Every structure is written in C-alpha cells, then in structure tokens.
Amino acid sequence: MTKGYNLSAECVIHTVGPVWNGGKRNEEELLESCYRRCMEIIKENGIRSAAFPCISAGVYRFPKEKAAVIAVNTVRKYLEDMPDLTEVIFACFGEEDLEIYQRLLS
C-alpha cells in the first residue's frame, strides 16, 4: 500500500493479477488471492471505502465473467466482518463489464 499522492484516493493497494492461460495454472485461485489480500489490507488499516478495477480482465485476458464472479464473491465474504468498510466500488471500463457486475450485484 502506498499513499495516493496526487490522486483523490488517500492510498493505493497494489496487486498484480494473474495472466489467463486457459485456467491450467491456478489462475482462479491466484485472482481470488489478490482480492483476499486487498481486503485483508483494507481491514488492517481501517479503510472505509475501496475501489477495485476489473483485475486481470483486460490485457491479462482473464474471462470477464469468471473474474467478476471471483471479485464479487471474495469481497462479499469479507464484508460481513468489516463494518467500517461502508463503500466498495467495482470500476468497470466498458459496457460489457458493467452489465456483468450489475447482474452479479442485483
């Protein structure tokens, strides 16, 4: 985690998502681990709002639907024990991503 410096965010949690290789190299577990560790850092630091991009679902070719399911399910698991976290944003970069997240979150 670093300071946000000139960003509107106070801090940035850095994570590197896995490159999709057809699901043969534990990519789903690795992506879940990215979200899980971010949520742990959020909890440890008492962060009250967080935003996540669609980790690995762009140039790393992770299937968008699979990536979104992992993101939403992992974040939901942690929210139960994180009353200080009052806002989570999933930043979508296109209509397809937005539609997937809207469906999963409805």
N, CA, C and O of each residue as an XYZ file, in Angstrom:
424
protein
N       0.846     -1.163      0.000
C       0.000      0.000      0.000
C       0.897      1.232      0.000
O       1.879      1.309      0.737
N       0.534      2.191     -0.843
C       1.257      3.449     -0.882
C       0.273      4.599     -0.697
O      -0.939      4.398     -0.772
N       0.783      5.788     -0.458
C      -0.051      6.981     -0.408
C      -0.633      7.231     -1.792
O      -0.093      6.777     -2.801
N      -1.741      7.959     -1.821
C      -2.380      8.283     -3.090
C      -1.759      9.472     -3.798
O      -2.000      9.687     -4.986
N      -0.960     10.246     -3.073
C      -0.287     11.431     -3.610
C      -1.261     12.326     -4.361
O      -2.159     12.881     -3.729
N      -1.137     12.496     -5.656
C      -1.978     13.436     -6.406
C      -3.335     12.856     -6.804
O      -4.123     13.536     -7.462
N      -3.612     11.643     -6.425
C      -4.916     11.044     -6.707
C      -5.935     11.524     -5.677
O      -5.559     12.055     -4.632
N      -7.191     11.344     -5.960
C      -8.214     11.694     -4.973
C      -8.293     10.649     -3.857
O      -8.912     10.896     -2.822
N      -7.680      9.503     -4.058
C      -7.652      8.451     -3.037
C      -6.516      8.717     -2.058
O      -5.451      9.202     -2.440
N      -6.759      8.393     -0.790
C      -5.715      8.561      0.228
C      -4.591      7.547      0.057
O      -3.432      7.837      0.356
N      -4.938      6.359     -0.426
C      -3.931      5.318     -0.591
C      -4.283      4.433     -1.780
O      -5.406      4.440     -2.285
N      -3.275      3.670     -2.209
C      -3.450      2.728     -3.304
C      -2.876      1.388     -2.851
O      -1.739      1.308     -2.387
N      -3.674      0.350     -2.992
C      -3.202     -1.002     -2.703
C      -2.836     -1.612     -4.052
O      -3.673     -1.703     -4.950
N      -1.600     -2.022     -4.183
C      -1.108     -2.558     -5.449
C      -1.212     -4.080     -5.442
O      -0.816     -4.740     -4.482
N      -1.743     -4.611     -6.514
C      -1.797     -6.059     -6.677
C      -1.592     -6.383     -8.147
O      -1.976     -5.603     -9.020
N      -0.997     -7.513     -8.417
C      -0.802     -7.950     -9.793
C      -1.627     -9.211     -9.998
O      -1.368    -10.246     -9.383
N      -2.606     -9.110    -10.856
C      -3.452    -10.256    -11.135
C      -2.770    -11.231    -12.077
O      -1.801    -10.882    -12.751
N      -3.272    -12.438    -12.122
C      -2.669    -13.453    -12.983
C      -3.040    -13.272    -14.454
O      -4.106    -12.754    -14.787
N      -2.137    -13.710    -15.315
C      -2.411    -13.784    -16.750
C      -3.183    -15.073    -16.991
O      -2.816    -16.128    -16.475
N      -4.250    -14.988    -17.773
C      -5.059    -16.167    -18.074
C      -4.320    -17.070    -19.053
O      -3.913    -16.640    -20.133
N      -4.157    -18.316    -18.660
C      -3.522    -19.333    -19.512
C      -4.454    -20.522    -19.684
O      -4.028    -21.675    -19.617
N      -5.699    -20.235    -19.901
C      -6.670    -21.301    -20.117
C      -7.152    -21.965    -18.840
O      -7.836    -22.986    -18.901
N      -6.814    -21.415    -17.699
C      -7.250    -21.981    -16.430
C      -6.418    -23.152    -15.952
O      -6.817    -23.863    -15.030
N      -5.282    -23.360    -16.560
C      -4.452    -24.528    -16.250
C      -3.366    -24.245    -15.221
O      -2.630    -25.152    -14.831
N      -3.260    -22.994    -14.780
C      -2.173    -22.624    -13.864
C      -2.706    -21.954    -12.601
O      -2.108    -21.004    -12.095
N      -3.818    -22.448    -12.101
C      -4.428    -21.939    -10.865
C      -4.791    -20.461    -10.942
O      -4.756    -19.759     -9.932
N      -5.135    -19.992    -12.123
C      -5.433    -18.572    -12.284
C      -6.590    -18.114    -11.413
O      -6.545    -17.017    -10.856
N      -7.626    -18.934    -11.285
C      -8.786    -18.536    -10.478
C      -8.383    -18.367     -9.017
O      -8.780    -17.394     -8.376
N      -7.609    -19.291     -8.490
C      -7.155    -19.204     -7.103
C      -6.229    -18.006     -6.906
O      -6.283    -17.342     -5.870
N      -5.390    -17.731     -7.886
C      -4.480    -16.587     -7.799
C      -5.250    -15.267     -7.804
O      -4.918    -14.346     -7.058
N      -6.273    -15.180     -8.643
C      -7.066    -13.950     -8.676
C      -7.824    -13.766     -7.364
O      -7.885    -12.660     -6.828
N      -8.395    -14.837     -6.853
C      -9.073    -14.750     -5.557
C      -8.099    -14.275     -4.479
O      -8.464    -13.475     -3.618
N      -6.881    -14.760     -4.527
C      -5.861    -14.359     -3.568
C      -5.577    -12.858     -3.648
O      -5.352    -12.218     -2.621
N      -5.585    -12.299     -4.842
C      -5.388    -10.847     -4.996
C      -6.469    -10.073     -4.242
O      -6.163     -9.165     -3.470
N      -7.720    -10.432     -4.467
C      -8.826     -9.744     -3.788
C      -8.794     -9.999     -2.284
O      -9.025     -9.087     -1.490
N      -8.511    -11.226     -1.902
C      -8.460    -11.575     -0.480
C      -7.403    -10.749      0.244
O      -7.672    -10.199      1.312
N      -6.218    -10.658     -0.322
C      -5.151     -9.897      0.328
C      -5.472     -8.411      0.363
O      -5.165     -7.742      1.349
N      -6.075     -7.887     -0.679
C      -6.508     -6.484     -0.656
C      -7.509     -6.247      0.466
O      -7.415     -5.253      1.185
N      -8.456     -7.149      0.616
C      -9.453     -6.997      1.681
C      -8.789     -7.087      3.051
O      -9.192     -6.373      3.969
N      -7.805     -7.927      3.210
C      -7.079     -8.012      4.484
C      -6.364     -6.693      4.790
O      -6.386     -6.217      5.925
N      -5.737     -6.114      3.779
C      -5.043     -4.834      3.961
C      -6.042     -3.734      4.298
O      -5.772     -2.888      5.150
N      -7.183     -3.745      3.639
C      -8.234     -2.771      3.927
C      -8.670     -2.887      5.383
O      -8.800     -1.883      6.082
N      -8.892     -4.102      5.829
C      -9.320     -4.325      7.216
C      -8.234     -3.902      8.203
O      -8.521     -3.222      9.188
N      -6.999     -4.297      7.945
C      -5.881     -3.973      8.846
C      -5.682     -2.467      9.009
O      -5.210     -2.008     10.050
N      -6.039     -1.709      7.991
C      -5.804     -0.273      8.005
C      -7.059      0.565      8.242
O      -7.009      1.792      8.162
N      -8.169     -0.084      8.529
C      -9.397      0.629      8.839
C      -9.908      1.498      7.703
O     -10.505      2.549      7.934
N      -9.676      1.062      6.499
C     -10.121      1.822      5.328
C     -11.639      1.727      5.219
O     -12.219      0.656      5.402
N     -12.279      2.862      4.918
C     -13.745      2.914      4.906
C     -14.368      2.828      3.522
O     -15.558      2.535      3.399
N     -13.586      3.078      2.480
C     -14.112      2.916      1.125
C     -12.994      2.401      0.226
O     -11.821      2.719      0.418
N     -13.386      1.601     -0.756
C     -12.404      0.987     -1.642
C     -12.973      0.893     -3.047
O     -14.185      0.789     -3.238
N     -12.089      0.931     -4.015
C     -12.482      0.745     -5.412
C     -11.541     -0.273     -6.040
O     -10.326     -0.234     -5.844
N     -12.131     -1.177     -6.794
C     -11.365     -2.214     -7.475
C     -11.574     -2.099     -8.982
O     -12.709     -1.960     -9.436
N     -10.497     -2.154     -9.762
C     -10.666     -2.283    -11.210
C     -11.001     -3.745    -11.516
O     -11.008     -4.582    -10.613
N     -11.269     -4.042    -12.745
C     -11.526     -5.435    -13.141
C     -10.172     -6.128    -13.274
O      -9.632     -6.252    -14.374
N      -9.632     -6.576    -12.146
C      -8.275     -7.127    -12.101
C      -8.149     -8.319    -13.053
O      -8.950     -9.252    -13.003
N      -7.153     -8.276    -13.905
C      -6.779     -9.327    -14.867
C      -7.734     -9.477    -16.047
O      -7.457    -10.260    -16.956
N      -8.844     -8.750    -16.059
C      -9.851     -8.964    -17.105
C      -9.609     -8.131    -18.361
O     -10.449     -8.111    -19.261
N      -8.484     -7.455    -18.428
C      -8.152     -6.674    -19.616
C      -7.061     -7.363    -20.411
O      -7.278     -8.422    -21.000
N      -5.888     -6.753    -20.420
C      -4.783     -7.284    -21.216
C      -4.297     -8.646    -20.725
O      -3.612     -9.356    -21.460
N      -4.646     -9.023    -19.473
C      -4.242    -10.336    -18.965
C      -5.214    -11.442    -19.383
O      -5.022    -12.607    -19.036
N      -6.257    -11.071    -20.130
C      -7.171    -12.000    -20.813
C      -7.987    -12.925    -19.903
O      -8.518    -13.931    -20.373
N      -8.094    -12.604    -18.619
C      -8.927    -13.424    -17.738
C     -10.373    -13.268    -18.224
O     -10.805    -12.143    -18.472
N     -11.124    -14.347    -18.366
C     -12.513    -14.222    -18.815
C     -13.297    -13.286    -17.877
O     -13.291    -13.463    -16.658
N     -13.953    -12.313    -18.458
C     -14.603    -11.257    -17.679
C     -15.617    -11.789    -16.674
O     -15.646    -11.349    -15.524
N     -16.433    -12.716    -17.098
C     -17.460    -13.272    -16.205
C     -16.812    -13.974    -15.012
O     -17.205    -13.753    -13.867
N     -15.828    -14.814    -15.285
C     -15.133    -15.524    -14.200
C     -14.466    -14.536    -13.240
O     -14.547    -14.691    -12.021
N     -13.813    -13.529    -13.798
C     -13.126    -12.536    -12.967
C     -14.116    -11.780    -12.092
O     -13.844    -11.531    -10.918
N     -15.249    -11.418    -12.651
C     -16.255    -10.674    -11.891
C     -16.855    -11.527    -10.774
O     -17.057    -11.034     -9.665
N     -17.136    -12.780    -11.051
C     -17.684    -13.680    -10.025
C     -16.694    -13.808     -8.866
O     -17.085    -13.749     -7.700
N     -15.434    -13.981     -9.184
C     -14.402    -14.089     -8.148
C     -14.332    -12.800     -7.342
O     -14.277    -12.841     -6.113
N     -14.333    -11.660     -8.018
C     -14.252    -10.366     -7.328
C     -15.424    -10.172     -6.381
O     -15.225     -9.869     -5.205
N     -16.626    -10.341     -6.873
C     -17.828    -10.100     -6.066
C     -17.905    -11.100     -4.905
O     -18.163    -10.703     -3.769
N     -17.688    -12.367     -5.173
C     -17.790    -13.372     -4.112
C     -16.735    -13.172     -3.026
O     -17.035    -13.306     -1.840
N     -15.514    -12.854     -3.417
C     -14.448    -12.672     -2.439
C     -14.702    -11.440     -1.582
O     -14.558    -11.495     -0.360
N     -15.073    -10.342     -2.203
C     -15.360     -9.124     -1.442
C     -16.549     -9.345     -0.508
O     -16.508     -8.915      0.644
N     -17.587     -9.995     -0.975
C     -18.765    -10.262     -0.128
C     -18.404    -11.078      1.116
O     -18.925    -10.817      2.201
N     -17.521    -12.056      0.965
C     -17.111    -12.874      2.110
C     -16.519    -12.019      3.219
O     -16.759    -12.268      4.400
N     -15.751    -11.021      2.837
C     -15.073    -10.181      3.820
C     -15.966     -9.098      4.401
O     -15.751     -8.677      5.538
N     -16.949     -8.641      3.665
C     -17.788     -7.530      4.120
C     -18.506     -7.823      5.430
O     -18.748     -6.910      6.219
N     -18.846     -9.071      5.668
C     -19.562     -9.439      6.890
C     -18.774     -9.065      8.138
O     -19.367     -8.699      9.153
N     -17.456     -9.149      8.081
C     -16.603     -8.873      9.238
C     -15.906     -7.514      9.157
O     -14.926     -7.268      9.860
N     -16.417     -6.639      8.297
C     -15.768     -5.337      8.112
C     -16.795     -4.199      8.180
O     -17.081     -3.567      7.163
N     -17.342     -3.939      9.349
C     -18.377     -2.896      9.446
C     -17.870     -1.495      9.119
O     -18.670     -0.625      8.772
N     -16.569     -1.253      9.220
C     -16.031      0.071      8.906
C     -15.987      0.332      7.400
O     -15.974      1.485      6.970
N     -15.965     -0.718      6.610
C     -15.934     -0.556      5.158
C     -17.363     -0.306      4.682
O     -18.181     -1.224      4.625
N     -17.648      0.947      4.342
C     -19.019      1.330      4.012
C     -19.280      1.456      2.518
O     -20.431      1.581      2.098
N     -18.227      1.425      1.715
C     -18.416      1.574      0.269
C     -17.366      0.763     -0.481
O     -16.171      0.855     -0.199
N     -17.832     -0.027     -1.435
C     -16.945     -0.750     -2.343
C     -17.421     -0.458     -3.756
O     -18.594     -0.636     -4.086
N     -16.495     -0.010     -4.573
C     -16.801      0.302     -5.966
C     -16.053     -0.688     -6.850
O     -14.865     -0.943     -6.655
N     -16.765     -1.237     -7.819
C     -16.131     -2.042     -8.849
C     -16.071     -1.158    -10.091
O     -17.096     -0.891    -10.719
N     -14.880     -0.709    -10.440
C     -14.707      0.201    -11.563
C     -14.706     -0.585    -12.869
O     -13.823     -1.407    -13.116
N     -15.696     -0.321    -13.686
C     -15.844     -1.038    -14.951
C     -15.373     -0.149    -16.087
O     -15.641      1.053    -16.095
N     -14.677     -0.734    -17.039
C     -14.087      0.023    -18.128
C     -14.850     -0.092    -19.436
O     -14.423      0.444    -20.458
N     -15.960     -0.779    -19.407
C     -16.765     -0.912    -20.620
C     -18.158     -1.399    -20.289
O     -18.418     -1.856    -19.175
N     -19.051     -1.302    -21.252
C     -20.440     -1.724    -21.060
C     -20.555     -3.193    -20.677
O     -21.359     -3.550    -19.816
N     -19.756     -4.046    -21.311
C     -19.823     -5.478    -21.016
C     -19.498     -5.742    -19.545
O     -20.200     -6.500    -18.875
N     -18.433     -5.113    -19.049
C     -18.075     -5.262    -17.635
C     -19.201     -4.759    -16.744
O     -19.583     -5.426    -15.782
N     -19.728     -3.595    -17.061
C     -20.800     -3.007    -16.258
C     -22.004     -3.925    -16.184
O     -22.567     -4.117    -15.107
N     -22.405     -4.491    -17.299
C     -23.560     -5.388    -17.319
C     -23.321     -6.628    -16.466
O     -24.224     -7.078    -15.761
N     -22.125     -7.177    -16.524
C     -21.803     -8.363    -15.733
C     -21.902     -8.033    -14.238
O     -22.546     -8.759    -13.481
N     -21.262     -6.937    -13.819
C     -21.276     -6.560    -12.403
C     -22.675     -6.191    -11.931
O     -23.060     -6.552    -10.819
N     -23.434     -5.489    -12.741
C     -24.812     -5.152    -12.350
C     -25.632     -6.414    -12.125
O     -26.397     -6.494    -11.164
N     -25.480     -7.383    -12.990
C     -26.224     -8.644    -12.832
C     -25.793     -9.377    -11.573
O     -26.635     -9.876    -10.827
N     -24.490     -9.447    -11.329
C     -23.991    -10.170    -10.153
C     -24.355     -9.470     -8.849
O     -24.538    -10.127     -7.824
N     -24.459     -8.170     -8.879
C     -24.729     -7.419     -7.648
C     -26.208     -7.178     -7.393
O     -26.574     -6.682     -6.327
N     -27.057     -7.514     -8.338
C     -28.502     -7.265     -8.151
C     -29.148     -8.344     -7.297
O     -30.351     -8.291     -7.042
